[in-house]
């Protein structure tokens, strides 16, 4: 799993079984940062030439395959299937276009393990958003919570309503916060301390909360294009100190989250769950809710765990993408399979 915020790579080995419901056990999980050269290439992928983009797709897949192979060998694991999210570079479902790079063929070739990737494009071809994909895992594995809230590069929420699982993106989170933290020389704003030291700009907060995306009904999803075209220019036009930008955007995230949480128990995961100041502000704007920040393993690896589930559902020939969540014309089985080194000969 790799998120839009480019925090690094999550590798999570999960054992699944099915006895009328899906059960899981995380066997081993690790996170690692990208080499600076690779992070820089991934961050600039949108502006690459076609040749550079195709080469990065190949190189990144080979890199992922190498990291999987090392992880498996280092931990003495037996693995049946790799499920790879890839790195989202383009996401414009309104024109039926989404692209996650990281060649599945490269992963399978280097790791020697069957690999499923490209989970979003079928749903987008069926008129869906291709996102969020995590809610099926929320329903299957974390159904005891009233809401499941993920605070990654973007935040998304899922919940049951009328017997159906509903989900959508709420707002940008770490994709914006990390960008401005980098202007202070940090990869991210640890615990939200820089934001805590800033002042909220009411004018910017009002303008952010008035962006048209926030009045749309779900299903809806966000991509980096929207941030770069709508959010960054708006923020930068105010000429604020970085700490004030961080404080204002944290407040914006908390306000938007509070608009969608109506009480009950809320499971909070993703990198943003570690942002102490952000969680404080979320609790302020939704005092009727019980925000539950779980154990470190669940915070850090829930998305990787659920993409492993998407791979297991693919292998079981069970839909892993819900039309009630994405708006596609039907439920579908997203993904593309590349074979590793296990094969048979003959007819």
C-alpha distance (Angstrom), angle and dihedral (degrees) to the residues before:
residue distance angle dihedral
X1 . . .
X2 3.79 . .
X3 3.78 122.6 .
X4 3.77 132.1 -146.6
X5 3.80 90.7 -106.5
X6 3.84 90.0 64.8
X7 3.81 92.6 -133.5
X8 3.80 87.9 150.8
X9 3.78 142.6 -91.4
X10 3.81 125.3 -44.5
X11 3.81 117.0 -158.7
X12 3.78 115.7 -171.6
X13 3.81 126.9 176.7
X14 3.80 111.2 -154.6
X15 3.78 132.0 -176.8
X16 3.82 114.8 -148.9
X17 3.77 133.2 -170.1
X18 3.78 132.2 174.3
X19 3.82 124.3 -143.9
X20 3.79 98.6 158.5
X21 3.79 88.4 -51.7
X22 3.79 132.6 44.1
X23 3.79 116.8 -99.3
X24 3.79 126.2 -173.8
X25 3.78 142.9 -168.9
X26 3.80 123.9 -167.6
X27 3.79 103.9 -134.0
X28 3.79 98.5 -177.5
X29 3.79 135.4 -15.0
X30 3.79 134.3 -175.6
X31 3.80 138.2 173.1
X32 3.77 126.5 -153.2
X33 3.76 135.4 179.8
X34 3.78 121.2 -117.6
X35 3.78 120.6 -110.6
X36 3.80 107.3 -98.8
X37 3.81 92.0 -115.9
X38 3.81 92.5 54.9
X39 3.80 93.4 44.1
X40 3.78 89.7 52.2
X41 3.81 91.7 51.0
X42 3.81 92.4 48.1
X43 3.80 91.3 47.9
X44 3.80 91.8 52.8
X45 3.81 97.6 41.4
X46 3.81 94.7 108.8
X47 3.80 91.8 65.2
X48 3.79 98.0 43.9
X49 3.77 126.7 116.0
X50 3.80 116.7 -107.4
X51 3.80 90.5 -101.8
X52 3.82 93.8 49.4
X53 3.79 90.7 46.7
X54 3.81 93.6 50.5
X55 3.79 90.6 47.0
X56 3.80 91.7 51.0
X57 3.82 89.6 49.4
X58 3.80 88.8 55.3
X59 3.81 96.8 40.6
X60 3.80 93.0 47.5
X61 3.81 91.6 50.4
X62 3.81 90.6 51.2
X63 3.82 89.3 48.0
X64 3.82 91.5 50.9
X65 3.79 90.8 48.1
X66 3.78 89.7 52.9
X67 3.79 93.0 49.5
X68 3.83 91.0 49.0
X69 3.80 91.9 48.7
X70 3.81 91.6 49.5
X71 3.83 92.0 46.6
X72 3.81 92.8 50.1
X73 3.80 95.0 46.2
X74 3.81 95.1 42.0
X75 3.80 92.0 53.3
X76 3.82 98.2 37.5
X77 3.80 93.6 -120.9
X78 3.78 132.3 165.3
X79 3.80 108.5 -143.8
X80 3.81 128.0 -172.9
X81 3.79 100.8 -176.3
X82 3.80 142.1 10.6
X83 3.81 117.6 -145.6
X84 3.80 111.6 -164.7
X85 3.79 126.6 -169.1
X86 3.80 93.8 -167.5
X87 3.79 124.0 -157.2
X88 3.80 115.6 -62.8
X89 3.80 110.5 -132.2
X90 3.81 102.7 159.2
X91 3.78 126.4 24.1
X92 3.81 116.8 170.3
X93 3.80 106.9 141.4
X94 3.82 91.7 169.5
X95 3.81 86.8 75.3
X96 3.82 92.6 34.1
X97 3.76 93.2 -107.4
X98 3.79 129.8 132.2
X99 3.79 131.1 146.8
X100 3.80 131.6 -168.2
X101 3.79 113.8 -179.5
X102 3.81 128.2 -149.9
X103 3.79 111.3 99.5
X104 3.79 112.0 -113.8
X105 3.78 88.0 -156.6
X106 3.80 88.7 57.4
X107 3.80 92.7 49.2
X108 3.81 92.4 49.3
X109 3.80 93.3 44.2
X110 3.80 95.8 52.0
X111 3.81 99.3 35.3
X112 3.80 95.5 39.0
X113 3.81 89.0 -137.7
X114 3.81 128.4 118.9
X115 3.80 107.3 -101.0
X116 3.81 132.8 -156.8
X117 3.80 117.0 -164.3
X118 3.82 140.6 145.3
X119 3.80 94.3 66.9
X120 3.82 97.7 166.4
X121 3.80 109.6 50.8
X122 3.81 98.9 76.0
X123 3.79 91.3 54.3
X124 3.81 91.5 48.3
X125 3.82 89.9 49.1
X126 3.82 87.0 54.3
X127 3.81 90.1 56.1
X128 3.80 96.0 -96.5
X129 3.77 131.8 128.5
X130 3.81 92.7 -112.7
X131 3.80 84.4 -136.7
X132 2.88 152.9 126.7
X133 3.81 96.7 24.5
X134 3.80 97.9 168.7
X135 3.85 95.9 77.9
X136 3.79 94.7 79.6
X137 3.80 86.7 59.7
X138 3.79 89.9 46.5
X139 3.79 88.9 55.6
X140 3.80 96.7 42.9
X141 3.81 100.3 39.0
X142 3.84 107.2 20.2
X143 3.79 103.5 31.9
X144 3.82 93.0 133.0
X145 3.82 90.6 78.6
X146 3.80 123.4 81.0
X147 3.81 90.5 -139.5
X148 3.78 134.9 13.3
X149 3.80 111.7 -151.9
X150 3.79 122.1 -171.8
X151 3.80 118.8 -165.2
X152 3.78 105.4 -164.1
X153 3.77 131.0 126.1
X154 3.80 81.6 -43.0
X155 3.79 127.7 14.7
X156 3.76 122.4 -120.2
X157 3.77 133.1 179.9
X158 3.79 133.9 -158.8
X159 3.79 133.0 -171.8
X160 3.80 143.4 153.2
X161 3.80 118.5 -95.8
X162 3.77 126.3 168.3
X163 3.79 91.6 -10.1
X164 3.80 92.8 -55.1
X165 3.79 132.8 102.1
X166 3.78 110.6 -118.5
X167 3.78 125.8 -172.3
X168 3.78 142.9 159.3
X169 3.77 142.8 158.2
X170 3.80 116.0 -84.6
X171 3.81 106.8 -169.7
X172 3.78 144.8 -41.9
X173 3.80 113.6 -77.2
X174 3.80 123.6 161.1
X175 3.79 93.8 13.0
X176 3.81 87.7 68.6
X177 3.81 100.1 30.1
X178 3.81 93.0 51.0
X179 3.79 91.1 47.9
X180 3.79 92.8 57.4
X181 3.82 93.9 38.2
X182 3.81 86.8 57.9
X183 3.81 88.7 61.5
X184 3.81 86.2 63.9
X185 3.79 91.2 49.6
X186 3.82 97.3 -99.7
X187 3.80 131.0 118.5
X188 3.81 88.0 -140.8
X189 3.79 139.6 -10.6
X190 3.81 101.8 -93.3
X191 3.82 110.4 -135.5
X192 3.81 87.6 -15.3
X193 3.81 90.7 -81.9
X194 3.81 95.4 145.0
X195 3.80 89.9 49.5
X196 3.80 90.0 48.0
X197 3.79 89.0 56.1
X198 3.80 93.7 51.8
X199 3.79 132.9 81.6
X200 3.79 125.6 -116.5
X201 3.80 114.2 -116.2
X202 3.84 105.0 -144.0
X203 3.82 93.2 -160.9
X204 3.80 93.8 53.9
X205 3.80 91.6 42.4
X206 3.80 91.0 54.1
X207 3.81 91.9 47.8
X208 3.81 92.2 49.2
X209 3.80 92.6 48.6
X210 3.82 89.7 49.5
X211 3.81 95.3 58.1
X212 3.83 109.1 127.5
X213 3.82 94.5 -121.5
X214 3.78 90.8 71.1
X215 3.79 95.2 62.5
X216 3.80 94.2 51.1
X217 3.77 117.7 104.9
X218 3.80 119.7 -125.6
X219 2.93 147.5 -67.2
X220 3.79 87.3 75.0
X221 3.78 135.9 135.3
X222 3.78 138.9 -169.1
X223 3.78 133.6 -135.6
X224 3.77 135.9 -172.4
X225 3.81 90.3 -101.8
X226 3.80 90.3 67.7
X227 3.80 91.9 50.2
X228 3.78 93.4 48.5
X229 3.80 94.0 46.1
X230 3.81 100.7 38.2
X231 3.80 112.6 16.3
X232 3.80 107.9 38.3
X233 3.83 95.0 48.0
X234 3.81 90.3 48.9
X235 3.79 94.1 49.3
X236 3.80 94.3 43.7
X237 3.81 92.2 50.2
X238 3.82 89.0 69.6
X239 3.81 93.8 58.6
X240 3.81 93.4 -144.0
X241 3.81 128.8 166.0
X242 3.80 109.7 -94.1
X243 3.81 92.8 -113.8
X244 3.81 89.9 56.4
X245 3.80 90.6 49.0
X246 3.81 89.8 52.6
X247 3.81 92.9 46.9
X248 3.81 91.7 48.9
X249 3.78 94.7 46.2
X250 3.81 92.6 48.0
X251 3.80 87.5 53.3
X252 3.80 89.8 48.4
X253 3.82 91.8 53.0
X254 3.81 90.8 47.4
X255 3.82 92.6 49.4
X256 3.80 93.1 48.7
X257 3.80 92.4 46.7
X258 3.79 90.8 50.1
X259 3.82 89.7 56.0
X260 3.80 90.4 63.8
X261 3.81 103.4 37.5
X262 3.78 111.9 80.6
X263 3.79 100.5 176.9
X264 3.77 135.1 -72.4
X265 3.78 129.9 89.4
X266 3.79 116.0 -34.2
X267 3.81 121.6 -165.1
X268 3.81 107.9 -146.3
X269 3.80 118.1 -161.0
X270 3.80 139.8 153.2
X271 3.78 129.0 70.4
X272 3.81 91.7 -60.7
X273 3.81 89.9 65.4
X274 3.82 85.8 73.2
X275 3.81 91.1 56.6
X276 3.80 98.1 98.5
X277 3.81 94.4 -171.4
X278 3.81 92.8 50.1
X279 3.81 92.6 51.1
X280 3.82 89.6 48.6
X281 3.81 90.9 53.9
X282 3.81 91.5 45.9
X283 3.80 89.9 54.0
X284 3.80 89.4 49.1
X285 3.81 91.8 55.1
X286 3.82 94.9 44.1
X287 3.82 106.1 33.3
X288 3.80 90.3 159.3
X289 3.81 91.4 64.9
X290 3.78 129.9 80.4
X291 3.79 106.0 -137.3
X292 3.81 107.7 -157.4
X293 3.80 116.1 -159.8
X294 3.83 103.4 -167.0
X295 3.80 133.4 -156.2
X296 3.79 119.6 -50.8
X297 3.81 93.8 -105.5
X298 3.80 92.2 56.7
X299 3.82 93.2 43.4
X300 3.76 93.7 51.2
X301 3.79 102.3 36.3
X302 3.80 108.3 28.7
X303 3.81 93.4 106.4
X304 3.80 92.7 46.2
X305 3.81 88.8 47.7
X306 3.79 91.5 52.5
X307 3.79 93.7 47.2
X308 3.80 86.3 53.7
X309 3.82 85.8 54.1
X310 3.82 90.3 50.8
X311 3.80 87.5 55.3
X312 3.81 91.4 48.8
X313 3.82 90.8 50.0
X314 3.81 89.6 49.1
X315 3.81 90.0 52.6
X316 3.81 90.3 47.9
X317 3.84 90.2 50.6
X318 3.81 90.9 -120.3
X319 3.84 123.5 137.5
X320 3.80 111.3 -95.1
X321 3.80 98.2 -179.5
X322 3.81 121.0 64.9
X323 3.80 120.6 -146.4
X324 3.83 90.6 -152.7
X325 3.79 86.9 63.1
X326 3.79 102.2 39.5
X327 3.81 103.1 27.9
X328 3.81 93.3 -122.3
X329 3.79 119.1 152.8
X330 3.81 90.6 -107.7
X331 3.77 143.8 -3.2
X332 3.79 109.6 -82.6
X333 3.78 146.1 -174.5
X334 3.77 105.8 -115.9
X335 3.77 123.2 -161.3
X336 3.76 146.0 68.2
X337 3.82 123.0 -119.3
X338 3.80 124.7 -137.8
X339 3.78 116.8 -173.8
X340 3.79 121.9 -127.4
X341 3.77 124.4 -156.1
X342 3.81 97.0 -59.2
X343 3.77 110.9 99.1
X344 3.78 142.8 134.3
X345 3.76 130.3 -134.8
X346 3.78 130.7 -140.9
X347 3.76 133.3 48.2
